[in-house]
Amino acid sequence: MAVNTRIVKYFGLWPLLVMCTTVCGCWMGGSQGGVPDGGDSDSDSDGDTDSDADTDTDTDTDTDTDPDCVQGEYSGDFTIDTQSDVATLAGYTSISGGLRIECPLCTDLNELICLASVGDWLQIYGNAALTNLDGLNSLTSVDGELEIPENDALSNIDGLSALTSVGGNLWIEGNHAITNLDGLNALISVGAVLYVGGNGSLTNLNGLSSLTSVGTYFWIHENDALLDLDGLSGVTTVGGGLAIWDNAILTNLDGLSGITSVSEYLDISYNTALTRLDGLSAINSVGDELWIYFNDILPDCEACEVLGQLTSTPTVIDVHDNLDDSCTPVPGNCP
């Protein structure tokens, strides 16, 4: 429980009040004025003052106000490349510039627990010994880009669970031990590009379940263990292009059912296990280019159905080298 400092200051006067009572026979502010109920100042009806007047002083000095988070804002950019650098930022609640964490020997970020916002970019790159991001639990916003590439031992990003917005790009690439993105479950928006690629053990995107909008381009690339896109069902807006390519065991796109338009391009390619596209059934507008090719077991008719639901024809239509079973006329020239 946080302690009200006004009460603390008030009770600092308690010994003086007792002295005033004993020596002067008076009370501050009139009859017991200023003394809260419950402070024992027993007086008998016969006028005698009891010698057992309680003057107990609470020796508990815990103010529960997190005394560590007192440094305020760190001005400028900062780079962490040793474990001692992490300690340098202890107590800071924000950074006005960017923060780069590139520390091959760092094992934890616990002393960043006060950090709530980064004014520019946050890069977490090449940290070979770092298994989690638990010291970033207070971080709610990154105004610029957030990059998390090539952290070989990183098994989860649960330490980002308070993050609600990224103003620039969000780049999650080449983290081979990560199996999910559950630490991003509070993330609502990405201001620019969202790229999830080359994460060989990533099986799902359920951690993005709160995401509703991507400002420019949304790319999902070469995640060899990715089973589905169901965690993206809340996404309704993609400001630029949407590309899903080279995901080896992805069989469907059902998680994209909330997207109604893509302003630039739609690219579905090189997904060798993809069998259907009905997850794109809500899309009625693709601004410039539609590419659906080299999906080995995807019937071309699936691509033709996507084209048929559009209210306007894209400038470029490229449908080829999928499973050509019954789509007529020839692939790439759907009716």
C-alpha positions as CSV (number, residue, x, y, z in Angstrom):
1,M,0.0,0.0,0.0
2,A,1.4,3.4,-1.0
3,V,1.9,5.8,2.0
4,N,0.4,9.3,1.7
5,T,3.3,11.7,2.4
6,R,1.0,14.2,4.0
7,I,0.1,11.6,6.6
8,V,3.7,10.7,7.1
9,K,4.5,14.4,7.7
10,Y,1.6,14.7,10.0
11,F,2.6,11.7,12.2
12,G,6.1,13.2,12.3
13,L,4.5,15.8,14.7
14,W,3.2,13.1,17.1
15,P,6.0,13.4,19.7
16,L,5.4,17.1,19.9
17,L,1.7,16.6,20.3
18,V,2.4,14.2,23.2
19,M,4.8,16.7,24.8
20,C,2.2,19.5,24.4
21,T,-0.4,17.3,26.1
22,T,1.8,16.3,29.0
23,V,3.6,19.6,29.7
24,C,1.1,22.2,28.6
25,G,-2.2,20.4,29.1
26,C,-3.3,21.6,25.7
27,W,-4.3,20.2,22.3
28,M,-3.4,21.7,19.0
29,G,-6.4,23.1,17.2
30,G,-8.8,22.8,20.2
31,S,-10.2,19.6,21.8
32,Q,-8.2,16.8,20.3
33,G,-8.0,18.8,17.0
34,G,-5.5,17.3,14.6
35,V,-5.2,13.9,16.3
36,P,-6.8,11.2,14.3
37,D,-9.2,8.7,15.8
38,G,-7.4,5.6,17.1
39,G,-4.3,7.4,18.4
40,D,-4.5,6.5,22.1
41,S,-4.4,9.5,24.4
42,D,-6.5,8.0,27.2
43,S,-7.8,10.3,29.8
44,D,-10.1,9.3,32.7
45,S,-13.2,11.1,33.6
46,D,-11.5,12.1,36.8
47,G,-9.0,14.3,34.9
48,D,-6.0,12.0,35.5
49,T,-3.9,11.5,32.5
50,D,-3.0,7.8,32.1
51,S,0.7,7.1,32.2
52,D,0.2,4.4,29.6
53,A,-0.5,6.8,26.7
54,D,0.4,4.9,23.6
55,T,3.3,6.5,21.8
56,D,4.1,3.5,19.6
57,T,6.0,4.5,16.5
58,D,5.7,2.4,13.4
59,T,9.2,1.4,12.5
60,D,8.2,0.1,9.1
61,T,9.8,2.5,6.6
62,D,8.4,0.8,3.5
63,T,6.7,3.5,1.4
64,D,5.8,1.1,-1.5
65,T,6.5,3.8,-4.0
66,D,9.2,1.9,-5.9
67,P,12.1,4.0,-4.9
68,D,14.2,2.6,-7.8
69,C,12.2,4.4,-10.5
70,V,13.5,7.9,-9.7
71,Q,15.8,8.8,-12.6
72,G,13.2,10.1,-15.0
73,E,14.2,10.4,-18.6
74,Y,17.6,9.5,-20.1
75,S,18.5,12.1,-22.7
76,G,19.8,10.9,-26.1
77,D,20.7,7.4,-27.4
78,F,22.1,4.6,-25.4
79,T,23.9,1.3,-26.3
80,I,24.1,-1.8,-24.1
81,D,27.0,-4.0,-25.0
82,T,28.0,-5.3,-21.6
83,Q,26.0,-6.4,-18.6
84,S,27.2,-3.4,-16.6
85,D,25.6,-1.1,-19.2
86,V,22.2,-2.5,-18.2
87,A,22.8,-1.3,-14.6
88,T,23.6,2.2,-16.0
89,L,20.0,2.6,-17.0
90,A,18.6,1.3,-13.8
91,G,15.9,3.7,-12.5
92,Y,15.2,5.5,-15.8
93,T,11.5,5.5,-16.8
94,S,12.1,6.7,-20.4
95,I,14.7,7.3,-23.1
96,S,14.3,10.3,-25.4
97,G,16.3,8.8,-28.2
98,G,17.0,5.2,-29.2
99,L,18.2,2.1,-27.2
100,R,20.3,-0.6,-28.8
101,I,20.8,-3.8,-26.9
102,E,23.6,-5.8,-28.6
103,C,25.3,-7.7,-25.9
104,P,26.6,-11.2,-26.7
105,L,27.3,-12.0,-23.0
106,C,24.3,-10.4,-21.3
107,T,22.1,-12.9,-19.6
108,D,19.3,-10.6,-18.3
109,L,17.7,-7.1,-18.6
110,N,16.2,-7.0,-15.2
111,E,17.6,-3.6,-14.2
112,L,15.5,-2.0,-17.1
113,I,12.3,-2.7,-15.1
114,C,11.4,1.0,-14.7
115,L,11.6,1.7,-18.5
116,A,8.1,2.6,-19.8
117,S,8.8,4.3,-23.1
118,V,11.4,4.8,-25.8
119,G,11.2,8.0,-27.8
120,D,12.9,6.6,-30.9
121,W,14.1,3.1,-31.9
122,L,14.6,0.0,-29.8
123,Q,16.9,-2.6,-31.3
124,I,17.5,-6.0,-29.6
125,Y,20.1,-7.6,-31.8
126,G,22.6,-10.5,-31.6
127,N,22.3,-11.3,-27.9
128,A,23.6,-14.8,-28.0
129,A,23.0,-15.6,-24.3
130,L,19.8,-13.8,-23.7
131,T,16.9,-16.2,-23.2
132,N,14.1,-13.7,-22.4
133,L,13.2,-10.0,-22.3
134,D,11.8,-10.0,-18.7
135,G,13.4,-6.7,-17.7
136,L,11.2,-4.8,-20.2
137,N,7.9,-5.6,-18.4
138,S,7.0,-1.9,-17.9
139,L,7.5,-0.9,-21.5
140,T,4.3,0.4,-23.1
141,S,5.4,2.3,-26.2
142,V,8.2,2.6,-28.7
143,D,7.7,5.7,-30.8
144,G,10.1,4.6,-33.6
145,E,10.9,1.1,-34.8
146,L,11.3,-2.0,-32.7
147,E,13.7,-4.6,-34.1
148,I,14.3,-8.0,-32.6
149,P,16.6,-9.9,-35.0
150,E,19.2,-12.7,-34.6
151,N,18.9,-13.6,-30.9
152,D,19.8,-17.3,-31.0
153,A,18.9,-18.2,-27.4
154,L,15.8,-16.1,-27.1
155,S,13.0,-18.5,-26.3
156,N,10.2,-16.0,-25.5
157,I,9.4,-12.3,-25.6
158,D,7.0,-12.4,-22.7
159,G,8.8,-9.4,-21.1
160,L,7.0,-7.2,-23.7
161,S,3.6,-8.0,-22.4
162,A,2.8,-4.3,-21.6
163,L,3.6,-3.0,-25.0
164,T,0.6,-1.5,-26.8
165,S,2.0,0.5,-29.7
166,V,5.0,0.7,-32.0
167,G,5.1,3.9,-34.0
168,G,7.5,2.7,-36.8
169,N,8.5,-0.8,-38.0
170,L,8.2,-3.9,-36.0
171,W,10.8,-6.4,-37.2
172,I,11.0,-9.9,-35.7
173,E,13.6,-12.0,-37.6
174,G,15.9,-14.9,-37.3
175,N,15.2,-15.8,-33.7
176,H,15.4,-19.6,-34.0
177,A,14.3,-20.6,-30.5
178,I,11.1,-18.6,-30.3
179,T,8.0,-20.7,-30.6
180,N,5.3,-18.0,-30.1
181,L,4.9,-14.2,-29.9
182,D,2.7,-14.3,-26.8
183,G,4.6,-11.4,-25.2
184,L,2.9,-9.1,-27.7
185,N,-0.6,-9.9,-26.6
186,A,-1.3,-6.2,-25.7
187,L,0.0,-4.8,-29.0
188,I,-2.8,-2.9,-30.9
189,S,-1.1,-1.1,-33.7
190,V,2.1,-0.9,-35.8
191,G,2.7,2.4,-37.5
192,A,4.7,1.2,-40.5
193,V,6.0,-2.3,-41.5
194,L,5.3,-5.5,-39.6
195,Y,7.8,-8.2,-40.6
196,V,7.8,-11.7,-39.1
197,G,10.4,-13.8,-40.9
198,G,13.0,-16.5,-40.5
199,N,11.9,-17.7,-37.1
200,G,12.4,-21.4,-37.6
201,S,10.6,-22.6,-34.5
202,L,7.6,-20.2,-34.6
203,T,4.4,-22.3,-34.7
204,N,1.7,-19.6,-34.3
205,L,1.0,-15.9,-34.2
206,N,-1.6,-16.0,-31.4
207,G,0.4,-13.4,-29.5
208,L,-0.8,-10.8,-32.0
209,S,-4.5,-11.4,-31.2
210,S,-5.0,-7.7,-30.1
211,L,-3.4,-6.3,-33.2
212,T,-5.9,-4.3,-35.4
213,S,-3.8,-2.3,-37.8
214,V,-0.6,-2.3,-39.7
215,G,0.4,1.1,-41.2
216,T,2.1,0.1,-44.4
217,Y,3.4,-3.4,-45.2
218,F,2.6,-6.7,-43.5
219,W,5.1,-9.4,-44.4
220,I,5.2,-13.0,-43.1
221,H,8.1,-14.9,-44.6
222,E,10.0,-18.1,-44.2
223,N,8.7,-19.3,-40.8
224,D,9.2,-23.0,-41.4
225,A,7.2,-24.3,-38.4
226,L,4.3,-21.8,-38.8
227,L,1.0,-23.8,-38.8
228,D,-1.6,-21.1,-39.1
229,L,-2.4,-17.3,-39.0
230,D,-5.3,-17.6,-36.6
231,G,-3.8,-15.0,-34.2
232,L,-4.3,-12.3,-36.8
233,S,-8.1,-12.4,-36.8
234,G,-8.3,-8.9,-35.3
235,V,-6.4,-7.2,-38.1
236,T,-8.7,-5.1,-40.3
237,T,-6.4,-2.6,-41.9
238,V,-3.2,-3.0,-43.9
239,G,-2.1,0.4,-45.3
240,G,0.2,-0.8,-48.0
241,G,0.9,-4.4,-49.1
242,L,0.3,-7.8,-47.7
243,A,2.8,-10.6,-48.5
244,I,2.7,-14.2,-47.2
245,W,5.5,-16.2,-48.8
246,D,7.8,-19.2,-48.3
247,N,6.2,-20.6,-45.2
248,A,6.8,-24.3,-45.6
249,I,3.9,-25.9,-43.7
250,L,1.2,-23.2,-43.7
251,T,-2.0,-24.8,-45.1
252,N,-4.5,-21.9,-44.9
253,L,-4.9,-18.2,-44.4
254,D,-8.0,-18.3,-42.2
255,G,-6.6,-15.7,-39.8
256,L,-6.8,-12.9,-42.4
257,S,-10.6,-13.0,-42.6
258,G,-11.0,-9.5,-41.1
259,I,-9.1,-7.7,-43.8
260,T,-11.3,-6.1,-46.5
261,S,-8.8,-4.1,-48.6
262,V,-5.1,-3.9,-49.4
263,S,-4.1,-0.5,-50.9
264,E,-1.1,-1.7,-52.9
265,Y,-0.5,-5.4,-53.4
266,L,-1.4,-8.9,-52.3
267,D,1.4,-11.5,-52.7
268,I,0.8,-15.2,-51.8
269,S,3.7,-17.2,-53.1
270,Y,6.0,-20.2,-52.4
271,N,3.9,-21.6,-49.7
272,T,4.3,-25.2,-50.6
273,A,1.7,-26.7,-48.2
274,L,-1.0,-24.1,-48.9
275,T,-4.3,-25.7,-50.1
276,R,-6.9,-23.0,-49.9
277,L,-7.4,-19.2,-49.8
278,D,-10.9,-18.8,-48.3
279,G,-9.3,-16.8,-45.5
280,L,-9.1,-14.0,-48.0
281,S,-12.8,-14.0,-48.6
282,A,-13.5,-10.6,-47.1
283,I,-11.0,-8.8,-49.4
284,N,-12.8,-6.8,-52.0
285,S,-10.1,-4.4,-53.1
286,V,-6.4,-4.8,-54.1
287,G,-5.0,-1.5,-55.3
288,D,-2.3,-2.4,-57.8
289,E,-1.0,-5.9,-58.0
290,L,-2.2,-9.4,-57.2
291,W,0.5,-12.2,-57.2
292,I,-0.4,-15.8,-56.4
293,Y,2.2,-18.2,-57.7
294,F,4.5,-21.2,-56.8
295,N,2.1,-22.6,-54.2
296,D,2.6,-26.2,-55.2
297,I,-0.6,-27.8,-54.1
298,L,-2.9,-24.8,-54.3
299,P,-5.5,-25.1,-57.0
300,D,-5.4,-22.2,-59.4
301,C,-9.2,-21.9,-59.0
302,E,-8.6,-20.7,-55.5
303,A,-6.7,-17.7,-56.9
304,C,-9.4,-17.1,-59.5
305,E,-12.0,-16.9,-56.7
306,V,-10.1,-14.2,-54.9
307,L,-9.9,-12.2,-58.2
308,G,-13.6,-12.7,-58.7
309,Q,-14.6,-11.1,-55.4
310,L,-12.7,-7.9,-56.1
311,T,-14.8,-4.8,-57.0
312,S,-12.0,-3.5,-59.3
313,T,-9.3,-5.2,-61.3
314,P,-5.7,-4.7,-60.1
315,T,-3.3,-3.3,-62.6
316,V,-1.1,-6.4,-62.5
317,I,-2.5,-10.0,-62.1
318,D,0.1,-12.8,-61.9
319,V,-1.3,-16.2,-61.2
320,H,0.9,-19.2,-62.2
321,D,2.7,-22.3,-61.2
322,N,0.2,-23.4,-58.6
323,L,-1.6,-26.7,-58.8
324,D,-3.4,-26.4,-62.2
325,D,-6.4,-28.7,-61.8
326,S,-9.6,-27.2,-63.1
327,C,-9.2,-23.5,-63.5
328,T,-10.1,-22.1,-66.9
329,P,-9.0,-20.3,-68.9
330,V,-5.3,-20.6,-68.4
331,P,-3.7,-19.7,-65.0
332,G,-2.9,-16.0,-64.8
333,N,-5.9,-15.0,-66.9
334,C,-8.7,-15.9,-64.6
335,P,-12.3,-15.0,-65.7
